[in-house]
Amino acid sequence: MEYETVRGVQVPAVGLGTYQLQGRAGIRAVKRALDLGYRHLDTAELYENETVVGTALGESSVDREAVFLTTKVWKTNLARDDALASGRRSAEKLGVDTIDLLLIHAPSGSVPITETIGAMNDLQSEGTVRHVGVSNFSVDQLRTAMEASETPILTNQVEYSPYEDQSALLEFCIEHDVLLTAYSPLAKGRVAKDGTLTEIGERHGKTGAQVALRWLVQQPKVVTIPKAGGEDHLRENIDVFDFALTDDEMTTVAELGGGPIDRIRSLLNL
């Protein structure tokens, strides 16, 4: 496993997205991921599987403190008292004293960002949460959260794959030492069928999906949380640290997103 460091915090570069992992099958998948070397688990109260993730973590032989655990407060619980209750409830369901990272799952149209961030800071003060962050925030919304928080905003978790141009957000994150966490990095399986990614992968003895993940983690301030349940995909997604894409390959993959290539090349130091 490799790590990305922001604000002195080390975050595993590839984590496990647990959306739709349920029941004993979900517990087995999370435990197998931990056995294979995953040390970053991502869930949310919306997924209704925090108990599944917590049970898997509790049954695993991997030490709790070795695992970076993220969950999220859903939009209906962003008012101050609701956010406080949500964070404490999530910790209880996960079976942990402290959640490593708590995120606002998505911005609300009615509750000010400042109100929710204040509640999350209180959860930090009481020890329920170590770090706070946001998800699905624009650059302007992220800036508001950063200004409101008494502690650093660790990450903005957003959809990011070779087909999504996130160069403006990445530029902001690099400048302000904020992590960009990429969800849906495999574009719901689309990358596996992409001819460009497959061709690049063949040069390295890798799949198109592995090229997409490598492209993400090779960028500064980026980690990713691909979803997987079966062992083959769990193994494939974490097996991206024994090769590197060339500058030309990084550019070729970036071109799939249709973003401003000059800016992207500059961000990636290509």
N, C-alpha and C positions, 0 to 999 in steps of 0.2 A: 504494500500500500504506500502511496505517496500522499503528501499533505500540502495544503495551501494555508499559508499563515497570514492572518489579518489581525491587527491590533494585538499582536502577541498570542493569538489563539490559533492552535493548529486544528484544521478541519480535514478529515479524510477526503481525498479528491474524488473518489467514487463511492457513493452511498447507495442504499437500497430504498427505492420508492415503494411504499407498501399499499398504495391504493388498490382496493378490491381483494386484498389478501384477508381471508376470513376463516374462522373456525380452526379445526385441527390442521387442515391443509395449510392455512396461513401460518400457524405456529411452526409447522415443519419447515416451511420455506424460509422463514426468518432464522430459525436455528441453523439450517443448512448454510444460509448466507454467512452467518457468524463463523461457522466451521471453516468456510472457504476463505475467510480473511476480511470480510466486510466489517467495518468499524464505525459505520455511519448509517443510522436508521432514521427514516423520515415518515411521519404519520401526521394525523390531524383529527380533531374531534369530528369533523365532517365525515371522515372515512368510517367511523364507528368500529374501529379495530385497534384502539389504543390498548385494550385489554389483551388482545391477541399478541401485539408486539411486546407488551410487558411480560406476558406469560413466557413467550419465547426467550426473552432476555433472562428471565429468572431461571428457566430450565437449562440455559446454556452454560457451558463450562467457562465461557469467556467472562472475564471480570467486568463488572458493571462500569468501572471507571475507565475502561479501555474503549468504551463505546460512546460515540457522540450521538445524542438522542434529541431529535427535533420533533415538535408538534406545533399545532396552529390553532388559533382562536377563530371560529367562524364568524361571519358577518353579523349574525343575529345576537352575538354576545359581546359586542364591542363597547357598549356602555360600561362605565367604570365598575359598578358592582358586579355586572354580568361577567366582565373580563376577569376580575379577581376570582370569582367562583369557577369560571371555566379553567383557568390555569391550575387551581388547586385540585379540581376534579380530574384533570388530565394526569397530574402527578400521581393521584391515587390509582387511577386506572392502569397507568404504566407501572405501578408498583415501585416507584423510585422516590427518594427524598427530594431530589433536585432534577429538573429538566434542564438539559444543556442549552437548548435554544427554543424560545417561544416566539412564534411569528403571528402577526396579523395576517390572516389567510388572504384577505382581499379588502380593499378600502370600502368604507361605508358611505352611502350618500347622505346619511343623517347624523351619524356620530362623528364628531371632530377627531381627527387623528391624534391631536394632543391629549384628549381625554383617555383614549385607549392606551397610549404610550405611558401616560402617568400611572395607570393601573399596573401595567407591566413592569415599570420601574419599582413599584411597591412590592410586586412579587419577587423581584430581585432582592430587595432589601430584606425581605423575610426569609430568603433562602430557597424559595420554591423554584426559582429560575436563575440560571447563571447568566445567560446572554439573551438579548432581544433583537428582533428583526422584523422584516415585513415580507409580503409576497404579493405579486401582481401589481406593484406600485410603479407609476411613471417616475421619471426623473424629478419632476416638481413635487410629487407626493413623497418621494424618498427624502428630498431635501427638507420638507416640512417635518417628517418624522425625526430626522437627525437633529434638527433645531429644537424639537420638543423634548427629546430624551436626555435624561441626566447621565446616561451611559451610552457608549457607542452603539450604533445600529450595526450589527454584525453582517447582515446579508439582506439582499433583496432576491427572493426566489421567483423566477419568471420562466415562462416557456422559452426554451432556447435550443435550437437544433441547427443543422446546416442550412435549413430553409427559412430561418427566422433572423432578420437583421436586428441585432441588439447592440450595434456599435455605439450608439449615443449613450445608452445606459452603461455599457462597459467602460467607455471613456470616463464617465462620471465616477464609476466605482473605483477605477484605477487611481484617479486623481484624489479620491477621498478615503482610500484604504477601506473599502467596503467589498465584501464578497458578493459575487453574482452566482447564485445557485441555479443550475439549469435543470428544470423538470421537462418531461416529455422529450428527452434528447434524441430519441430514436424515431420521433415523429410518427408514433403509433405503428411502427414497423415499416414505414416508407423507406427509411435509409437502407434497409436490407436488400431492397430491390433496385437501388439506384446504381446505374451503370458506371457513373463517374467514381462513386465511392468504392464499388466492387473492384474496378480497375486499379485504383490506388491500393486497395487492400491486397490484391494479388501480388504486388511488388514486395509486400512485407510479410506475406503468409498470414494475412488477417482477413476478417470479413468486413463488409461495408459498414456494419453496425459498429465494429471495433474502431474503424477509421473515424466515424462520427464522434465517438466518445473520446478518442485520442485527440481529435481536433479541439474539442472543448477543454480538456484538462491541460492541454499544452498552452492555453491562453493564460495570461496573468489574471489572478483574482477570480478564477472560475473553478467551481466544483460541479459535479453532476450527480443526479439521483435516478438512474434508470429503474423502471419497474420491471420485476421479473418474479416468476414463481417456480418455474421448472429449473432443475439443476443445470441443464445444458446452457440456458441463457444466463443463469447466475454465474457460471464459470466464464462464459464468453465476455460478459460485461466487465468483469474485474480484471481480465487478462489484457490490459492495455498499457502496462508499464514497462514492457520489454522492447518497445520500438518507438521511434519518433518520426513524425512527418517532416519532410523537407520544407523549406520556405515556399517553394513553388507549389507543393501539395497543399500546404495551409491556405495559400491564396486561391487555389482551384476550388477547394471546399467552400471557402468564404464566398466565392462568386455564385454559389448555388442560392444564396440568400438574397441576392440582388441589391446588397447594400453598397455604400460608397467605398470602393476598393482601396483608394488612396488612404482614406482615414483608417480603414481596417488594417492595412499593411503597416501603417505607422503605429497603431495600438499594439500590434503583435511584434513590433520591431523586426519586420521582414524587409 
